[in-house]
Amino acid sequence: MTTWENVRYLRDKWLAKTDFHFLSDNSGSDELKEHRQFLRDVPQNYDTPDEALIALADNQILQSVPE
């Protein structure tokens, strides 16, 4: 069973992996900015954790974030 805590864990993990793009001497691409905003909005945009997890899994840029 997926919980909001699981979704937030994944979201925070993906956000952390892209944080370095936004250090003071580096600015991320517009595409990356949009995807990070998508991640931050996940809890507000989906009614259930399962819906949110599916949306995260379908997000193409997240699939390319290195481990």
N, CA, C and O of each residue as an XYZ file, in Angstrom:
268
protein
N       0.840     -1.187      0.000
C       0.000      0.000      0.000
C       0.885      1.251      0.000
O       1.789      1.391      0.824
N       0.610      2.126     -0.916
C       1.368      3.374     -1.024
C       0.798      4.389     -0.043
O      -0.417      4.547      0.069
N       1.678      5.065      0.654
C       1.253      6.117      1.583
C       1.836      7.450      1.115
O       2.742      7.496      0.283
N       1.294      8.518      1.667
C       1.840      9.838      1.335
C       3.292      9.943      1.780
O       4.084     10.645      1.151
N       3.647      9.255      2.855
C       5.032      9.272      3.308
C       5.956      8.662      2.247
O       7.056      9.165      2.019
N       5.504      7.567      1.592
C       6.289      6.960      0.508
C       6.466      7.946     -0.641
O       7.564      8.094     -1.178
N       5.393      8.610     -1.010
C       5.428      9.567     -2.119
C       6.366     10.719     -1.780
O       7.180     11.125     -2.610
N       6.254     11.239     -0.576
C       7.123     12.359     -0.175
C       8.593     11.934     -0.147
O       9.472     12.711     -0.522
N       8.860     10.711      0.293
C      10.230     10.213      0.307
C      10.809     10.222     -1.114
O      11.913     10.720     -1.334
N      10.067      9.675     -2.065
C      10.538      9.649     -3.455
C      10.706     11.053     -4.015
O      11.701     11.363     -4.671
N       9.718     11.892     -3.743
C       9.786     13.273     -4.230
C      11.017     13.973     -3.670
O      11.756     14.616     -4.417
N      11.242     13.857     -2.382
C      12.381     14.522     -1.757
C      13.703     13.965     -2.279
O      14.675     14.705     -2.430
N      13.737     12.669     -2.551
C      14.938     12.045     -3.101
C      15.254     12.634     -4.481
O      16.404     12.975     -4.760
N      14.243     12.753     -5.338
C      14.456     13.312     -6.671
C      14.835     14.786     -6.606
O      15.689     15.242     -7.367
N      14.210     15.526     -5.710
C      14.582     16.937     -5.553
C      16.039     17.057     -5.103
O      16.783     17.895     -5.613
N      16.436     16.233     -4.163
C      17.811     16.287     -3.654
C      18.823     15.970     -4.752
O      19.911     16.545     -4.780
N      18.470     15.065     -5.647
C      19.388     14.684     -6.720
C      19.611     15.805     -7.730
O      20.592     15.783     -8.474
N      18.723     16.769     -7.762
C      18.877     17.862     -8.720
C      19.208     19.195     -8.049
O      19.310     20.221     -8.721
N      19.373     19.182     -6.740
C      19.678     20.424     -6.023
C      20.934     21.107     -6.542
O      20.984     22.335     -6.614
N      21.950     20.328     -6.905
C      23.220     20.916     -7.329
C      23.070     21.795     -8.564
O      23.912     22.657     -8.815
N      21.999     21.586     -9.342
C      21.768     22.420    -10.525
C      21.404     23.856    -10.151
O      21.432     24.751    -10.996
N      21.067     24.065     -8.898
C      20.568     25.371     -8.487
C      21.448     26.047     -7.441
O      20.991     26.904     -6.685
N      22.710     25.648     -7.411
C      23.658     26.343     -6.556
C      23.871     27.740     -7.121
O      23.519     28.007     -8.270
N      24.437     28.619     -6.329
C      24.536     30.029     -6.732
C      25.265     30.235     -8.057
O      24.954     31.183     -8.778
N      26.219     29.382     -8.396
C      26.964     29.577     -9.640
C      26.437     28.720    -10.789
O      27.084     28.610    -11.830
N      25.284     28.124    -10.604
C      24.734     27.221    -11.614
C      23.219     27.345    -11.592
O      22.609     27.261    -10.527
N      22.610     27.542    -12.740
C      21.147     27.594    -12.761
C      20.636     26.467    -13.648
O      21.171     26.222    -14.729
N      19.612     25.797    -13.186
C      19.053     24.678    -13.926
C      18.297     25.131    -15.162
O      17.933     26.299    -15.297
N      18.072     24.194    -16.049
C      17.314     24.487    -17.264
C      15.857     24.767    -16.921
O      15.381     24.413    -15.843
N      15.164     25.400    -17.845
C      13.738     25.660    -17.633
C      12.972     24.355    -17.471
O      12.046     24.265    -16.665
N      13.364     23.345    -18.243
C      12.700     22.034    -18.140
C      12.878     21.448    -16.745
O      11.929     20.922    -16.164
N      14.082     21.537    -16.211
C      14.337     21.014    -14.880
C      13.570     21.809    -13.825
O      13.066     21.236    -12.859
N      13.481     23.114    -14.004
C      12.708     23.952    -13.075
C      11.236     23.531    -13.067
O      10.609     23.443    -12.011
N      10.695     23.273    -14.259
C       9.292     22.854    -14.347
C       9.073     21.512    -13.665
O       8.068     21.319    -12.981
N       9.995     20.597    -13.844
C       9.849     19.277    -13.231
C      10.016     19.340    -11.718
O       9.348     18.605    -10.991
N      10.890     20.201    -11.244
C      11.023     20.367     -9.794
C       9.748     20.987     -9.215
O       9.324     20.629     -8.116
N       9.144     21.908     -9.951
C       7.879     22.479     -9.489
C       6.798     21.401     -9.470
O       6.004     21.336     -8.531
N       6.764     20.565    -10.489
C       5.838     19.435    -10.522
C       6.010     18.577     -9.265
O       5.026     18.183     -8.638
N       7.254     18.294     -8.904
C       7.516     17.479     -7.717
C       7.002     18.152     -6.453
O       6.382     17.508     -5.607
N       7.260     19.444     -6.329
C       6.811     20.154     -5.124
C       5.285     20.199     -5.031
O       4.730     20.252     -3.934
N       4.610     20.177     -6.178
C       3.151     20.279     -6.195
C       2.432     18.941     -6.086
O       1.207     18.911     -5.968
N       3.167     17.839     -6.123
C       2.537     16.517     -6.148
C       1.488     16.323     -5.038
O       0.371     15.906     -5.345
N       1.793     16.603     -3.785
C       0.787     16.337     -2.742
C      -0.525     17.123     -2.920
O      -1.596     16.655     -2.535
N      -0.422     18.313     -3.505
C      -1.620     19.132     -3.688
C      -2.401     18.758     -4.943
O      -3.591     19.054     -5.043
N      -1.745     18.113     -5.896
C      -2.371     17.862     -7.193
C      -3.008     16.491     -7.359
O      -3.645     16.228     -8.379
N      -2.849     15.631     -6.393
C      -3.408     14.280     -6.506
C      -4.187     13.937     -5.252
O      -3.819     14.331     -4.145
N      -5.266     13.200     -5.440
C      -6.148     12.874     -4.328
C      -5.662     11.700     -3.498
O      -5.934     11.625     -2.300
N      -4.948     10.786     -4.131
C      -4.490      9.602     -3.401
C      -2.993      9.398     -3.635
O      -2.451      9.843     -4.647
N      -2.342      8.737     -2.714
C      -0.923      8.450     -2.905
C      -0.664      7.593     -4.147
O       0.356      7.764     -4.814
N      -1.577      6.679     -4.460
C      -1.406      5.841     -5.643
C      -1.419      6.669     -6.927
O      -0.614      6.427     -7.826
N      -2.320      7.641     -7.018
C      -2.361      8.531     -8.192
C      -1.054      9.305     -8.306
O      -0.502      9.452     -9.396
N      -0.569      9.794     -7.180
C       0.670     10.562     -7.176
C       1.850      9.690     -7.602
O       2.711     10.138     -8.360
N       1.893      8.466     -7.126
C       2.978      7.563     -7.479
C       2.976      7.250     -8.975
O       4.036      7.184     -9.597
N       1.810      7.061     -9.543
C       1.701      6.816    -10.988
C       2.206      8.036    -11.756
O       2.936      7.893    -12.737
N       1.825      9.218    -11.320
C       2.279     10.446    -11.990
C       3.799     10.577    -11.898
O       4.447     10.964    -12.870
N       4.360     10.262    -10.751
C       5.808     10.314    -10.603
C       6.487      9.310    -11.524
O       7.497      9.624    -12.154
N       5.941      8.119    -11.603
C       6.523      7.076    -12.452
C       6.437      7.448    -13.930
O       7.310      7.078    -14.715
N       5.403      8.170    -14.305
C       5.211      8.564    -15.712
C       6.048      9.778    -16.103
O       6.166     10.086    -17.289
N       6.625     10.467    -15.133
C       7.384     11.677    -15.414
C       8.728     11.299    -16.027
O       9.590     10.745    -15.345
N       8.906     11.592    -17.296
C      10.075     11.136    -18.055
C      11.399     11.666    -17.515
O      12.380     10.924    -17.475
N      11.451     12.908    -17.105
C      12.733     13.449    -16.644
C      13.181     12.751    -15.369
O      14.382     12.592    -15.149
N      12.257     12.335    -14.536
C      12.630     11.663    -13.308
C      13.276     10.318    -13.581
O      14.106      9.847    -12.803
N      12.896      9.708    -14.680
C      13.481      8.422    -15.038
C      14.946      8.580    -15.439
O      15.706      7.612    -15.404
N      15.343      9.784    -15.816
C      16.718     10.010    -16.253
C      17.608     10.578    -15.162
O      18.798     10.792    -15.392
N      17.058     10.828    -13.974
C      17.866     11.352    -12.868
C      18.791     10.237    -12.391
O      18.321      9.148    -12.061
N      20.097     10.492    -12.349
C      21.025      9.440    -11.949
C      20.869      9.057    -10.492
O      20.469      9.873     -9.661
N      21.185      7.825    -10.192
C      21.127      7.332     -8.809
C      22.256      7.899     -7.995
O      22.373      7.599     -6.807
